[in-house]
Structures are given as C-alpha cells and as structure tokens.
Amino acid sequence: VALGPDALFRTARRDPLVVAGSGRPPVVVFDDHNAEFMLQSSASMLDRRVPRRWVRAAYSAVQASRLRRRESLYAAAADLCVSVSPEDGAHLSSVVPGLFPLVVPNGIDVASFPLPVPSPVPTVFFSGKMDYRPNVDACEWFVEQVLPLVRGAVPGMRVVLAGRDPTLSVRALASDGVEVTGFLTEPAMRAGLGQAWVAVVPVRMGSGTRFKVLEAMAAGVPVVSTSFGAAGSGVVDGVHGRLADDAAGFAGAIIELLGDPVARRRLADRARDLARSRHDWSVIVPRLVDAYVSLLGRSLSRVSVIGTVRNEGATIGRLVEGLGAQVMAPTEVVIVDGGSSDATVARARSAGVALPVAVHEAPGLNIAAGRNLAVARTSGEVIAVVDAGTVVAPEWLDRLARALEANPAVDVASGFFVGAPESSWERALAATTLPSVEDIDPARFLPSSRSVAFRRAAFEMVQGYPEWLDYGEDLVFDLALRRKGATFRFVPRAVVRFRPRATVRAFFLQYYRYARGDGKAGLFAGRHAIRYGTYLGGVALGVAIWGGPDPLPPALLLAAGAIAYLRRPVARLVAQSDAAVVFAVAVPWVPVVRLVGDVAKMLGYPAGLWWRWSRREAPHDRREGGAK
C-alpha cells in the first residue's frame, strides 16, 4: 500500500488506516533511499568551513533539524524500514531507538554493462545530476583542489563531468581538458564511462549509496572516491578501489592508477565481482521478497491486555468491546477495579462476551498497585496496557505486537494517544495539553500507560509500577526501564482515543495531581522552576504596565510572550478543527487551559515536595514505598 505523508499519519488524527474491504490495517514499508536529514547535516558541516557559504550552512542546519523529526516519524510509523547502507541504518536507529532497519544495498544489473573500452587519452570521469548540491560541491572541489595536483604529474589527462542540468558554477569549470557534457542519453553515458581510465566520486556530503559508484563497479572501471562517496558500496580501499578524503590523497590515488594499468585492471575486476555478489538484482530481489513474506507472517501467540478502572461504568463497555474487536485478538484481558461504586464491574463482565475478560475487585488499590496485580494475574510474555475511558483502534494491539515481534531486542512498544473532545472546552484542552504526532521526537518519547506494551521480563526487571506513587506512576516506570537500558520503540499508529476532562474543575484536579506526583518523585525541578519564573516575570511586567512611566514596552513584551506561549496550541487547534466556526468557539478557551493548568501545577508541585521532604528520602521502588 503506497501512503503519502497525510495518509501515513491519518491514524493519529482521524480514523484508523484500514485496507478497504479487508478489515486489516495495511502493512507499511518505509524504504529510505537516503537518510535525508544526514544529507543536510553533512552539507551544513561542510559549508560552515567557508565564510561565503555560511548562509547555506545555516539553511542546511535548519533543514536537517526539520527533516530529522519528519524522517524519524516516517520510519517509526512503518512496520518495516529498509535502508540502503549500514551507515544510513545507523543514522535512522539513532533517531528512532528500537528501529533496527533492514539493510538492503541498492541494486544494479551488472550484466547490462559491457566491458570498458578505455580512451587512448588518460580520462577521468564523473557523472551525476549537475544541479544536485552534493554533485556541484564535488565538481568544484575536484576541479579547483584536486585536478591541479593531478595535472602536475599527468599533464595530458582529460576530465569529463557528465550529467544533465549543470549549474552556472559547474559550467564555469569547463576548460581545455575539462568537458561539461550536459544531458547524455543512457547509452552515451555508459559509453563515456566505459572510455574512462578512472571513475572519480569526490562527494563530500550526502547520504545513501551513490549509484555512480555502483555503475563504475559494474562497468569494470576502477574507482577513486571519498569514503563518503563510497558509503554503502562495500568498497574497501586497496581491494576494490581507492579511498581518500583530502585533496592530496585523492590526487595521489588518481596519479597512481593512471600510471599503472595492472592495478587498474585488478581493482576493477574485484569491484565488478563485488557488484555481482552484493548489488546485482539477482541478489537484492530475493532478500526483499523474504523480508516482505516474513513481515506479513508475523504474529505473537500470547499477548495479554491489562487495565485498571474505578467508577467507569459509562465507558468500560466501549473499552472492552473495542478490545474484542481487535485485528489481533488478545489472549486474555485482565481488569482490576479499585473500588467502583457504580456498575463498572458488572458492565465489564457482561461486555466481555467476545474474549476472555477477568475482572478482579481490589478496593483501595491505586493505579500502580492495580496494574501490578493485573500483570501478576496474566500469563502472556507480552503485556499491553490500556487505561479506563479510552477507545482503542482496531489495529492497536496488532501494531504494538508487531513492533515487539520485529526484533527481540525491543523491550517496550510505545503507542500513541489522541483526544476525542466533545465540546469547545475539550477541543481547546486537547489542543493545549496533548501533542500531535508531528511534535514527537521518537528518541525521547516516553509512553503513557494508556497505550503501551512491554515484555514481562522488562516489567520484572524494574519490579513493576511504583506503588508508592498515586499519579505519574507510568512516567516513573518508564524512567526506571530507561535507566535499566530497556529499548523503547515508538509506534505512532498504535492509537487509543480518550475524552479530555469535561470541566475546568476536573482538569485542575488532574494537573494538580500530576504535578504533585512530579514533586513526590523528584522529577522536572528545572521545568517547574521555569514556570514559576515565567509567571513572576509576567507579574513584574504587569506591575510595570500599570505603574511604570511608559507602559508600552512592557505591554509589548508581555504580549509577545503570551503569543509565543499560546502559538503551538493554537496551531494544533487549527489543524484539528473541521470548520472555522469550530475553531473560533474553542480558541478563547486556550489561554484559560494554559492558566488553569499552570496554576494547578504550581500548587501541586510543592505539595508533592512536602510529601517527599516529610519522609526525608524518596522511595525508588514499590517494595520500599509499600513499607512506608
């Protein structure tokens, strides 16, 4: 299934992605031909060395940051990520922990390249699209820095820069002995390559695999390249070609090969053999087919789902019914009730007709203790956790399970969550307090336990959720796993929906308790200090406005700060509103949400710190907390 950017993230915005007529979610493969963020990053690092390129360096730095986030989300959303080189695979794994891309080198039809017929004149050949920034830089560096050194030893040598759309700067490189061809047909391009004594790849920025290297290998033409240019090709210096990263070394390698036909032939033959064994389509296609077959056949035999509830009689039926409608049915569902006074327990048991649901009544248990009890009553090696009041997408469990099945080294599959608002207040609340998927950095994201799955071994490694903590327990659980070295895999399409707090009072209490949990656990001291400082600064500006000699500067500063603080929630509300009137009615609530939430946090955090201080030491696991 081919998915564009909007479709790829539709699950996290509107309706689940489902293959029409099948009832199953599509399997998505992200084939990353280049780690694009690394292309821009390498360009920025190179350009910043030259003052006249500083503007381009700054542009590339900004683009690298933006592409890193976007590319990491594409990779995270896929069921299988394919990269063309180990280097690109490592770059993607660094921004999406737990990704483990499949490395399948770029392919080429080696048999279609005839053996070379070298020109009688020593000829050096470079090919590529000549308005592509890495190729432009390669041409300029080679002609300006490398070529004078080569000509000093081989004065009669000829250079061919072949490829379409040469920029003005590339055209300006043409001279006696340097030909800029412009567009060539494929037969003409291959003929030109076959006449070369040496193919050069002086590329200093980019990512992926340079096809120009593979083409030279397949054509039997010896290659001199930068290590950057040869990345992903398998070329070893002195075995299949020559690698050098500075002008003197690059020129020296060319001079040696131009003067030694035996060495040229030896390197070219080995490179052609490497192309056959590593890059020929006869090798590439079976690997891809095997990967696709394996992907389609993945399944986990035993996955348990747990949840904790209390007075969720209005929502528990929808949650259990959603679990029963999963594409991948759970082995069991274990729900712990913390002492409901409504019909929660009865409705949970009556709703679970499509799958086995065990409801355990444990009045007085907090959420952490309830989850630990639920895990203890399960039999699966993988446990998925969902929260009360949520609606699970049909492919939720399948997505989480696939992420764990894909590689045994993944310990935690981090699902995502979105709001399901039913009023203008709730729309503003969702836009203000819930990140959109585009806001997430997969390398830093820690899952909420309303959408997560983990291996039992990982759960036992940290001895479960911290029972001494009544709110924020899932974050402390995540941090404990991270300290133990657990690998988290962000799965943005494993989505659950939940309704935000319906009243201002309910929201205030929620955020007060969250902040109190932060204080109890000793978390985010810096973040809370910034909040106190920001509001103190706002008060100071307000005093300056009303009592100062010139109210305009502090008023402008206060307005600018407020706009910056509200910009992202308003932008999310725009994206999530189906009509202008919906946005217009909800947007006045955004500053109210900010203010109420911040006041709740500023009151709750010191309450948590007092709890922590009164015990003189912070418990760090549930056994210690339980003894307090």
N, C-alpha and C positions, 0 to 999 in steps of 0.2 A: 504494500500500500504506500503510495507516494504522498507525503504530507508536506505542506508548506508551513511557514512559521506560525500562521494563525491557527491552523488545524492542530499543530503539534501541542499547543498549549490550551486548546479548547476545553479539555477536561477540567483544568484548574479555573476556568472562567464560567462555563455554562454547562453543557451536557456532556456526559461521558462519550468518548470515542468508541463507536461500535461499528463493526463491519456490517453493512446493510444486509439484512436477512439472515445473518448467522447467529446473532446474539452473543458473539465473542468479540473481544477487543482486538484491534489489529496488532500484529507484531511489527514493531518499528525498528528498522536498522538505520543507524546513522553512519554513513561511510564518509569519513573525514579525509578528503584528499589533501588538505593542508591544515595544520594547526594554525589557523589564520591569526590568532592573537600573537603567536610567536613570530609570524612574519612581520607584523607591525612592531613588535618589541625589538626584534633584531634590527629592523630599519632605524628605529629611534636610537638605539645604542651606537650604530654606525654613524648616523648623521650628526649626532651631537659632538663628534670629534672635529667637525668642520664648521667654523662660525657661519659661513654663508648658508649652511643647511640647518641652522637651528630652528627656523620656523617649521621646516618639515619634520625635524626631530620631535618638536612639541606636538605637532599634529599626530604623528605616529604613536606617541606615548598615550595621548587621549584615546585614540582608536584602539590601541592594544588593551586598555582597561575596559572599554565598552565591549570589544569582541570577546575578551576573556569571559565576561559574565554571560553573554549570549551563547557563545560556543559551549560553555560548560553546561548550560541548561539544555541545549540540544542533545549533548552526549548523555546527560543524566536521564533525560526523558526516553531514551531509546532502550529497547530490550537487548540490543547488541550494538556495540560501537566498533567500527573497523577503522584502523589507521594503516597508513602505507609504509610506515617505518617505525623501528623501535624508539627512535628519538621523539617522533610525534606521539606515540603511545605513552611515553613517559610524561610528556608535557600535559596531555589530557588527564592522565592519572593524578597529576599534581593539583589540578583544579577540580577534579571530581574523584575524591578518595573512594576506593572500592570499585572503580570502573572496570579495570583490567581489560583494556581494549584488545581485540583480536588483531594481530599484526599480519596483514596480507600485502606483500610488496606490490607495487604497480606492475602491470603486465605488458608484454610486448611480443609480437610474433617474430621470433628470431629468424625463422626460415624465409620470411619475406624479404630479408635484407641480403642483397648479393654481396659477394666478396669485394673488397675495395680494389680500386684501380688508381694508385697514387699518381698525382700530378708529377711531371718532371721537375717542377719548381717546388722547393720546400714550402708547404702550405699549412697554415694553422686555421682551424675552422671553429666558429662559434655560431650557434643557432638559437633562436627564441623569438618571442613576440617583443618587438623592439620599443614598445611604449610601456612595457611592464617594468615597474620600478626596479626590482632586483636585476633585471637584464640590462637596463640602462646603466645602473651603477657598475655592473660587471664590465660592460663595454668601455666605459670611461676609465675605470681603474686599470683595465688591461692595456689599453692603448696609451694612456698617459704615464703609468707607473711601470708596467712590465715590458711592454714592447721595446722601449729604447734599450733596455738591458739585453734583450734577445738579439736585436739588430746589431748590437756591438759585436756579437760573436757570429751571427749568421746574417750578413748584410743583405743578401738577396732574397730573404724569405718573404712570403706573401701572407696576408691576413684577410679572411673572409668573415664578415659579420652578416649573417643571413637571417632574414625574418621580416615579417610584414610590419607596417606602421612604425617605422623608425621615427623617433622624436627629432627635433631640430638639433639637440645636443648630440645625438647619435650620428645624424647626417654630417655634422661638423667634423666627425672623426675621420671621414673619408679623405684619402690622400694617395700619393703614389705608394703602391704596395698595401693599401688598406681599402678593401672594397666593401661598401654597404649596399647590399643587393636589393633591399625592399622585398616585396612579396615574391615567393617562389612556389611553383606547384610542388606537390609531394614528390613526383619523380625527379624534378630538378633539385629539390632539397636533398634527396638521397644521393643523387649523382654528385652534388657538391661535397657532401660528407665523405663519400667514397674516394674522392680525389685527395682528401687531406692526409697529410703525414701525421698530424696530431690534432685531436679534438680538445679544445680547452673549455673549461667550465669555471671561470673566475668569479663565481657567485659568492657574495659575502652576506647576503640577507635572504630570508625566506623561510620556508618550511616544506614538509612533504618530501617528495622524491623528484629530482629533475629528470624528465624524460630525455633530455638531450644527452644525459649520461648513458641511459639505457640504450638509446639509439646508436650511440657510438660503440658501445659494447657489442650490440647485435651486428653492427656493420663491420666489425673487425678493425676499428680504428683506435689506436692507443689514446688514452685519456690522461690529461693533466688537469687536476681540479683542486679547488679548495676542499677542505674537509667538510665545510658547509655544503658545497655543491654536490658532493658525493654521498651525502647522508641518505641512508635508506637503500643504497645500491648494493651494498656488500663489498664494495671495492676496498681492497687492502693495499696500502702503499707498498710499492715494490713488487707486488704479486700480480694484481690485475690492472694497475695503473700507477700514476704518481700523484701524491697529495702534498700540497704546500699552501700555507696561508699568508705568507708575506711575499712582497714583490720579488725580492732577490731569490728566494727559494723556488717560487713559481717559474721565474725566468730560467733558473738553473736546470730545472727538470725538463723544460721545453728544449733547451740547448742540447742537453744530453741525448734526448730521444731523436732530435733532428739529425744528430751526428751518428746514431747507432741503429741501423736498420734491423739488426738481430734483436736488440732489446725491444724495438717497436713491435716486431712480429711476436716475440714471446709474450709480452704483456697483452697484446690484442687477442691472441689465441686463448689465453687464460680468461680474459674478460668475456669473450664470446661463450666459452664453456660455462662461466658463472651465470651469464644471462639465460642460457638454456636451462640450467638446473634450478635457478631461483626466480626468474622473472617471466619465463615463457608461459603463454596462456594455458598450455597443457598441464602446467603445474599449478597455476593460480586458480583456475575454474574448479577443480575438484575440492580444493580447500574451502572455497566459498560455499559450494554446494553442501559439503559436510557440515559446515557451520550452520547453514540455514536449516538443514534437516534436524540437527541437534537442538537448535533453538525451538523449533516447532514441537519437538517431542519432550520438552522439559516438563517435569511435574514433581511435586513433593507429595509423598504418600501420607504424611501425618503433620497437619498444621492445626493447632488449637487456637481458638479465639477466646479472649477473656475481656471482662468489663466489670466496672463497679457502678452501682446505682443507689440512689436514695430519693424517694418521692419523685419518680419519673414515670408515673402512671400514664401521663398524657403522651409520652414519647417512646416508651420501651417497646411497644408493639411494632412501631415502624422500624426501630433498630433491629429487632430480632427477625422481622420479615425480610429486611434488607440482607441480613447475613444468610438467610435461607435462599435468597435469590442470587447468590454469588456464582460467577462463572466457574470458579474453583471452589467446590463445597468444602467448608472446614470439617475436620474430623470430629470436632466437638466444640461446643460453646459453653463456657463456664462463667456465670454471672454471680457476683457476690453483692448482696443487698445489705447496706449499712444501717438498716433500721427504718424502713419506709413506714409511714403511717397512712399511705393511700393504697391503691390497688396495684402497685408496681409488681409485686411478686406474682400475684395471680395472673396478671396480664402477660408477664414474661413467660410463664409456664404454658399458658394457653396459646401464645403466639408461636411457640417453637414446634410446630407440627411438621415442618419440612426438614428439620435437622435435630439432632440430639442437643437439648439445652438443659444444663444442670444449674439450678438456682440455689445458692447457699445463703441462708439468712444469718447475719453476724452483726446484730445491733451494736452500735458504738464504735465499730472499726472505722478508722479514717481511710482515705483513698489508698494511701500507700500500703497499709496493712491489708486492705481488701484485695488489692492486686496481688500481693504476695500469697495470700490464701488461695486466690483463684489459680495462680500458677502451680501451687502445690497440688491442686486437685486435677491438673491436666496430665495428659500422657504424651503429648506431642514433643518432638525435639525442636520444633519451631513454634513460638507463641506470638500471635498477633494481638495487639491491644487496641481497643476502641473505647470511646467514652460514651456516657449516657447523653441523650439528647442529640445524637448525631444520626445522619443518614449516610449510609455507605454506598458508594458507586458499585455497580455490579462487578467490575473488574478489580476492585480494591485489593482483595486478598490475593488474586492471581498476580497482580503487579508486585506486591511485596514478596510473595513466594518466589517468583522468577528471579528477583534481584538476589535472593539468598542462594537459589539453586545454581545461578550462573557461575558462582565461584565460592568454594568452601572458605576462602579467606575473609569473606564478608560476614560480619557478626550482627550488624543491625541494618535493617532496611527502613529508611526514614521516609514515611509517607508525608502527604501534604494535607492541608485543610483550607476550606474556604467558607465564607459566611453565606447564610441563607436568610437574609433580612426580610422582614415582613412589614416594616414601617419606615418612615423617613428617618426617625431616630436611629433605628437599627442599621439602615444603609450608611448613615454617617459614622456610626460606631464601627461597622465592619471596615469601611474605607480607612478609618483612622488607626485602628488597632491591629488589623490583620494585614500582613504583607501580601502583595501579589507575587506570583511565581517569578516575575522578572526582577523582584527585589532580592531574591535569594542567592546567596553565594554557597554553592554545594560544598565547598571545602570547609565552611564554618557552620553550616546549618545543624542545629540540634533539634531532634523531633519532639513534638508534643505526643504524649501518650494517648491522644485521641486518634492517632494514625501512625502506628509503628509496629514492626515485627522484629524479633530478635531470637537468636539461638538460645536454647536452655543453658548451654554451657556458659554463655556470656552473662546471663542473668545470675547464675550461681557464682560466677567469678567475682561479682560485686555484692553478693549476698542480698540481692533484691532491692526493692524500693526502700528508702529511708523512713521507717515508721515513726520516727520522732518528729517528722515534718508534716504539717497538715496541708500546706499549699506550696506549690513549686517543687513538689517531690519528683516530678518527672525530669525536671532540669538537673537536679542533684544526681538522679540516677544516670542521666546521660553523661554528666561530667565525670562521674565515677568510672563509667565504662571507658571514656576517653583517656582518663589517667592510666587505666589498665592496658591501654594500647588497642582497644577494640576498633575495628574498621567499620565506619558508617558509610552507607551508600544511599544517597539522596534519590528518591523515586517520586518525582513530581506528579506523575499521573496516578498514583495510589491515593485517591482523593476521598475525603469524607466532608460532608457539609454539616454545619451546625448553626443554630439560630443564636445571634448575639443576645446579650441581656436586654430584656424588653423595656426596662425602666432605668431612669437615672440612678435611683437608689440601688438597684441590683448591680449595676455596673460599678458604682462606687465601692460597694462591699467586695465585689470580686477583685478589684485592683488594690484595695486596702489589704486584702488577704494575700494577694500575690506579693506585694511589697513587704508585708510582714514576714512572709516566707523567705524573701531575699535577706532580710535582716537576721532571721534565725540561722540561716545557712552561711551568713557572712559573704554574700555574693553582691557583685556590682556596686561596691562602695564608690568607685570613681564615677560611675554613671549617675548614681543618686546625688553625689556631691555637685555634679554639673547642673542637675535640675534645681537644687537649692540655690546655687549661684546664679543661674539664669533668672529665677524669679526675684531674687534680691536685686539683681540688676534692673529688672523691669520695674520694681517698686521705686528704685532710685531714679529711673527715668521719669516715672510718673510724678514724683515729687518735683523734679526739675521742670516738668511741663507746667505744673500748677503754681509753683512758687519761684521759678527762676526768672532771670531778666529777659531771656529770649527763648520762648517755648518751642520755636520751630525746629532747631537741630535735634533736641531730644525726642520730639514727636516723630520726626522723620526716622530717627534711629530705631525707635520703638516700633514704628510701622514696618520698617524693613525687616526687623527681627521676627515680627508676627507673621509676615508674608513668608519668610523663609521656613518658619516652623510649621506652617499650615500648607505649604506648597505641595508636598508629596501626598498627603491625604486627599487634598482637593483633586489632584491629578488622577488618583485612583478612583475617586468618586465619579469623575468624568468618564473614565473607561468603563465603569460598572453600571452606569445609568443608561437605560434604554431610550430615554427621551429627555429633552431639555427641561420639561416641567418636573420630572422626577429629580433631576439634579438640583434645580432651583429650590425645591421644597426641602431637600435634605441638606444642602450645603450650609445653611445657617447653624446647623447643629454641630458642625465640625469643630469650631472653637470651643463650644460647650463640652464636647467629648474630651478635647485636649485638657481643658481646665479641670474638669471633674476628675479625670484620670490622674493628672499630676498632683492634685490636692490629696487624693486618696493614697498615692504612693508616698508623698511627703509625710503623711500621718502614719501610714503603715510601717514604713521602714524603721523609724526609731522604736516603734512598739516591738518589732522583731529583734532589734539590737538590745533592747532592755531584757527581753526573754533570754537572749544569748548571754548577756552580761550577768544576769541573775544566777545563771548556772555556772558561771566562771570559766566554762570550757564548752566548746561546740562539739556535740556528738558527731561522729563521722560514719557511723553505720547503724543499721536498725537495731542491732543487739545492744549496743551501748545506749542508744536512745530509749529502748524499751525498759532499761533498768533505771532510768531517771525518775 
